[in-house]
Each structure stands twice: as C-alpha cells, then as structure tokens.
C-alpha cells in the first residue's frame, strides 16, 4: 500500500464532517441541489425512462440489504441499479455541474450514489451526508486529473468518477483501507474508458458515460466488500500520480465546480453568453441579426453543426443553442425536446451562424471555456462581445440565489412547487449540525 493511497484512505474513511470547512459543506449542499433539479427535470425524458426500465429489468436484487428504490419512480432495484438509472437519467439532460480541469462531471454520480447508499444509513446526519458528498467530489476530481495526465485519449467522466463512487461507498459502508483499496482497483479496471470525442461527433444517449461510472463504482464496492480483489488503481498508486493527490484535504475541489445556466454542453456556453451579452447591451432583437460569427476552441467548433433531430444532438450543438438563446432569451427543456427540435425559426437563424476555432481560445482549454462573438445587424453594424469566459464557474460564479432559482426552474414544472421547495429546504438544511439526511427520503421516493 503506497503512501499516497494511505493518505487517500485516511481522508476517505476518517475525515469527519467537523474536520471539513463550512465553505466546502455549503458548496456541497448547493451542488446537490443543482444536480437534483436536473435529475428531476430529466425524469420524463426518453433516456431516463429507458434507464429506469432497464434497471428494473436487469439490475434488481434478491436481498433487501442491497436494494433501494429508484427516485421519483418507486420501483425497487439493486444499489448499483438505482445509481445507474439516476446517473444515466441526469447525464442525458446536460445541465449538471462540472469541473474544468477534468473536462467532465462529478455531481452526476455523487447524488445518485448518496441517495442509494444512504437509504441503509438511517442514522446519517446532514453534515455527514455532505462529508460523503465532499469525499466523492475530492476523490473523483483527482482521479480524473490523474487519468487525463497519464493517457492520450480523452475519456468520458465515467472512466474516473467511478472512483469517487467507490470512496463514498467505502465511507458510508464502513470499509477497511484494504477493502477500499481493492474496490478502487476493481473500479478503475472496469471503468468505462469511452472516448468522449466519439460522442461529440455522433451525439446519442451515451453522453458522458456517468451511468456506467455509477454502476461500476457501486458494483466494485460490493464486490470488494465480499472479498473480491482488484489490481491497485494506478491513478492513485502510480508514482507519477502522486502529485495529483498532494493537496487532498487542503484544496477543496467541491468549491470550484461550475454551474450550468443552460442544459447544453459546456463547450457552447461562452458562445451563448457572448450572443446574450451583445443582444442585451445593444437592445437587439433576433430579427435585427443579419449574421453571427463565433470563434471558440477546437472542441467547441467540433460540436454538432446541423439542425438536431434528437435531444442528444441538441445538447451537443453550438449553433442550435445560440439560435435558441437569441430567439427566446433562454434555453429550457422544451427547446431541446419535442416540438423544439423542429422549430422553423431556430432552423432559419442557424443558417446565419458561422463557427470557427481560434488559437488563443485553444490555448486556454481545458482550464477555461472561451469564445468571442461578432453580430452583424440588418442595418450594417458589427457588434463584438470581446473574449468571454462561460458563466457559472469560479471565474464568474453564480450566487446562491441564482443556483436556487435554477433548481426551482427545472424541478417545479415536474413535481410541483410545494414538493420542490421542501426538497430544497432539506438539502440546503444539511449544513445544520442537528439535521438528518433521512428527511429527504419521503420527498424523493414514489412517483
């Protein structure tokens, strides 16, 4: 067992909520609320329905000790099945938090893992639930950094956020360091090392692989709990990986996630923000736009260029998202699904949008997501945004009130304002010393 793993295990298994900063706990609660809003809003969508039905068909359990119910559904499945279904569902509405340095997402598996695992911890306090959340973020984020630094392919989040799920399971199920070590090795070995740019080129319900990351994480933990062994996780135990873990317990990654204002791939956000800013600052309406030129980084320029035929394509399309924002001043679930996918006004405006990559924006990726926008108006003016960094991250963070408002916007139409408000109050209330995790259960189980 290496010194690095010993330090990771000590943090995961022994660092109490009282030993974590209040700022990290407050950030964790806010991220869980934000993710919950996307999870709720994605429930009626096709991918979520398929994922839950598949979990019920394939991932049930014969033992209540390893079972739980699916959120806002109620059917009993295995712990791994519940985590898989909720993470896959959430992943298919691309509005959940992310972490720039990993080029991926953590909360999408942390919330499903927490809900599945905590149902067997009726004594869990709110602060200790947040400590488990923080642990998931801190371990997954560093595993992502380590993986990206050690391989040439750009892998989806499921490849590394599985290790964050293992850490949560180890903490909440009382693992020994050796059990956790074996579980980490199993999860890293079986983690879905799927190629992200394949999904960008051909947008589908695969998205960022996080459903499989959640499934692998929980499955690996249960395997190790029962004595199954795995090779050491090289993202933690390789000598070259040590630098990615040096600041564990000192720098709190959970405080540096970005929150998405739009349910669209983050790579498109700077361009959307640029168009939004130019139109706002110059009191432009969409019918005054003659042409839009967008310059961004390579990955953003690779996003789907045509009129999307599916929700997946819509969420990975930069011109489509920009056109929707210009026309309607917002991008909601209704714009990326159903009739929104055949909106003739959006299709017409997209024909006037051009996208190119710029070296200066390439140089800032992945730490930043930059773009600049030029709008030519029907009266001949050329209005420029200048270089813009996507909103919602550490450089231009959302306020607490903005995150709460976003949650209500996504959650309330699906489950009603009263229930949405009750969930909001419980999750944000977990920072209080005498709060209980279990207050959430009655609000998230059942249709």
N, C-alpha and C positions, 0 to 999 in steps of 0.2 A: 504494500500500500504506500503510495508516494506521499510526500509532504503536502503536495497540492490537494490530493484527494482528502487527506486527513483534515485539511483546513475547510474544504467544501463540506465534508460530512459534519464537522463540528458546527459550522454555520447552519446547515440544514436541520440538524437534529436537536441542537442545544440552544440556539439563539432565541430567546423568548421575545414576546411582543414588547415587553418593558425595555429590552435592550435594542430595540429598533426606534429610530427617530419618529417623532409625531408627524413630521412632514412626509415621511415615507408611507405611514399608515393613512394619512389623509389622501395622498396621491393614489394609493391602492384602492381605497373606497371609491374614489371618483372614477378610476379606470374600470372598476367592476360595474358601476352604474352605467357608464358609457357603453360597455360591452353588452350589458343586459338589455339596453334599448335596442341594439342591433339584433340581438338574439330574438327578442320578442317580435320585432318587425319582420324578421326573416321567416318566422314560423309558417305563415300561409303560403310562402313561395314554393315553387315546384321542387327545388333541390332539398329544402327542409322536409317536405312531406315524404319524398323518396327516402331520405336518410333515416327518418324515424321509422318508416315502414320496414326498411331493410334491417334496422337494429332489432325490431320486434320479430322479424322472420329469422334472422341469423345469429343475433348476439344476445339471446336471452340467457337466464341462469336457472339452474335447478335448486340453488341454495339461497335463501333469503339473506344470508350473511354477505353475499357477493352481488346482491341485486339492489336496484333502486328504480324509481320511476323517472320517465322522461319528462322534462319540464314542459308545462303548458300542453301536456298530452295525457299523462297519467298512466300509460301502459308500463308494466314492469319489464325491465331488461337487466342485463348484467351491468356492473360498474363500467366496464370498458365500452359496452354498447351505448350506454347513456352519454358518456363523454364523447364517443364518436359521433353520435347523432347531433348533439348540440353544437359541437365544434364545426361539423360539416355544414350544418344549417347556417351558423353565424358566418362562416367563411364565404358563403355564397351571397351575402349582402355586404359589399366591400366598404363598410363604414366603420369598422372597428379599429382600435388603436394600433400603433406600430412603433418601431424603434429604428431610426435612420441608420445607425451603424450596422445593424444586422440585415438591412433591406427586407424586413419581414415583421411578423406579428407574434405577440405573446399572449395578450389577454384572451384571444380567441380560444386557447386551450385552458387557460388558467381558470376562467369562470366555470366551464363545464366540469373540469376536474374537481374544483372546490365543491360544487353542488352534489356531484356523485359521491365523493368521498365523505363529505361532512354529514350526510344522512346517517352514517354509522358512528357519529360523534355527537350524541345529543347534549353532551356537557360542554361543547365548544363555545367559548366566549367570542364576542365580536372582535376584540383585539387579536385573539389567537387565530381567528379566521383570516384576518388581514395579514398576520405574520406568515401564514401559509401562502397567501397570495403574493406577498413580497418575495418569499423564497422562490416561488415559481418564476417570477419575473427575473430575479437576480441570476438564477442558475440557467434558465433558458437563454437569456440575453448573452451571457458569456460563452455558453456552448455555441451559439450562433456565430459570434465573433471568431471563436477558435476554429470552427468548421470552415468559414469563408476564407480564413487566412491559410488554411492547410490544403485546400483543393482548388482546382481551376474552374470547375463547373459552378454555376450559380444555382444552388439548391433551394427548394421551397422551404418555408418555415417548418413544416412537419418534420424535416430532417433533423432539426435541433430542438424544437420546442417540446419534443417527446421527453427530453431530459429534464425539463422544468416540471413536467407532469410527474415523472418519477420522484423528483425531490419533494413535491407536495404529498405524494402518497407515502413516501418514507417518513415524512414528518407526522402526518395525520394518523398513520397506522403503527407508529412506534417501532420503526425498523432499527436494527443494529447497524453500525457503519458497514459491516461486511455484507449484510443483506442489501443495503443501498448500493454498495459498490457493484454487486452482481447485477442488480436491476439497471443501473446506469450502463453497464456493458451490454446487456441484452437490448436495451432501448436504442443505443447508438448503432448497434449492429443491424437491427431490423428497422431503424427509422427510414421513412420514405425519402430517399435521396432523389427525388424527382426534379427534373430540370425546369426551372421557372420560365425560361425564355420560350420553351415549347408551348406553355400555356398562354404566354403573351401573344405568340404568333397564331395560336388556334384557341381562342377563349372558349372554355367549357365549364362544366360544374366541378372540374378538378380543383380550380382555384389554387390555393397556396398549400395544399397538402396537409392542412392542420387537422382535419378529421382523422386521418390516419396517424398523425402525430399523437393525438389524444388516445386513440385506440392502442397504439404501440406502447405509450407511456404507462397506461393503467395495466395492460396485459403483462408488461415486463415486470412491473412491481409485484403483481400477484404471483407470477412465475418464481421470482426470487424469494418471495415470502414463503413459498412452498419448497424451496431448496434447489431450484433450477439455477445453473451457473452461466455466466457470460464473460467473455474476454474484457479486460479493462477498457474503459472508454478513453480513447486516445485524445478526444477533445478536452479531457481533463488531465489525464495522466501522462501524456507525451511530454517530454522535456520542453519541446518548443511551445507547448500550450500554456505553460506556467504563467507567462506574462498576462494572459487574459483573465487570470484569477487573482492577481496580486492586490487588486483594490476591492475585493469582496468584503462587504461589511463596512466599507469606507465611502465608496461612491455608490449611490443608490439609483440604479438604472430605472426603477419604477417611477422616479420623479422626472424622467426625461423622455417619456413616451410622447408621441404626437397623437392628437385627437383629430379625427377627420370631420370637416364640415360637410363633406359630400360623400355619398355611398359609391365612390368611384375610386379606381386605382390611384394611389397617392402620387404616382408619377405625373398625372394630369393636373394635379391641384394648383401648381404655380401658374399654369396657363389659364385655368378657370379663374383664379384670383386676379390675374392680370386683366382679363376681359372685364371682370366685375368692377375692378378699381377704375379702369378707364371710362366705363359707362357711367359709374357713379360720379366721378369727379367732373365729367363733362355733360352730365344730364342727358346722356344719349338714350334713345330708344332703339330697339332692334331694327326697326325699319329705316334707321339712319345709317346702318352699316353697309358699306359697299364691299369691303374685303377685310379679312383678318389674317395677319401674318404672325405665326407663333414660332419662336426659337426656343429650344429646350435641349436637354441632354439626350444622348443616344437612345437610352431605354424608353424615354417618353416618346421620342419620334417613332419608335417601333410599335407603339400601341395601335390597335385596330383602327383602320382608316375609313372603312365603309360604313354605310347605314346598318346598324346592328339588327340581326334577326332574332337574337336571344338576349336575355338578361345578362348572361355572362359576357357576351360581346359588348353590350352597352357599358358595362362596368370597366372594360378594358379599352374603351375608345376615347381618345382625346378630342377629336373634332366633334363627336356627338355630344360629349359632356359640355364643351364650350358653347355649342349651339343651344343646348337646353338652358344653360345659365343665362345666355344673352336674351333668350326669348321669355323666360319665366322668372328670372331673378332668383332661382333656387333649383336644386336637383333633389327630387324626392323619389320614393319607391314607385310612385305612379308614372314617373318619366322613364324608368328603366325596365318596365314590365308592361304587359298587356298592350293597350292601345298606344302607349307612349313609344313603343318600338316602331310604329308606323305613322308617326306624326309628320304630315307633309311639310309643315313649316320648319321643323327641325331638318328634314332632308334637304330642303331648299337652301337653308342658311349654311349647311355643311359644305355645299358646293363653293362657297366663298371663303372657306377657311383653308389656309396652307400651313404646313408644319415642316420645320427643318431643324437639324441639330446644330449646336454651336459649341465650339471647343471650350469656351470659358465655362459653360454650364456643365460640360462633361467633366471638367477638372474638379468640380465641386461635388460630384456624386461619388459615394452614396451619403456622405455626411450631410449634404444639402439636396434639396429638390428645387431647382431654379428654372426660371423661364423669363422671357420678355415678350411683350405683345405690342404689335402696331395695328391700329384700326384705321382704315381709310373710310372716310364718311362719304355719303352721297353728294355732299357739297364740296368735296375735294380736300378736306383737311386730313392730315395724318397725325394721329394721336398715339403717343407712345407711353407704355407703362414704366419703362426702365426695368432693370433686373429685379425680379420679385421672387422671394422665397415663400414656399407654401405655408399658409397659416396653420396654426394649431400645434406646432412643435415648440421646443424650448426657445427658439429664436423669436417666435411670435405666438406665445401661448394663449389658449383660451382661458377666460376667467372661470371660476367655479360656477357662476350663474349661467354662463354660456354652455357649459357641459351639461348642466341640469336641464336647461331649456332644450338642448338637442335630444337628450334622453326622452323627455316628455313628447317631443315632436314625433319620435319614432314609435314609442311604446303606446301612448294613449289611444291612437286610432285602432289598435288591435285588441287591447284588453280593457279599454275604458280608463278615463282619467282617475277615478277613485282608486282602482287597483294599482295603477301605475304610480300614483302618489304614495300609496302605502309601501310599495317596494322601494321607492326612492328613499323614504324616511328610514326604513330598516337598514338598507345598505350604507347610507351616509351615517347612520347612528352607530355603526360598528366601532367607530373610534372611541366611543364612551366605555370606560372601564367595566361597567356593570351590564353591558349589552350582551345579548345572546344571538348566536348565529341562527338558532332554531326558529326565531321569529319570522324568518324568511320562508320556511318550508310551506306553510299553509297558503302562501301567496303565489308560489311558482309551480305547484303540482296541481294536476287537474287541467281540464281543457281551458 
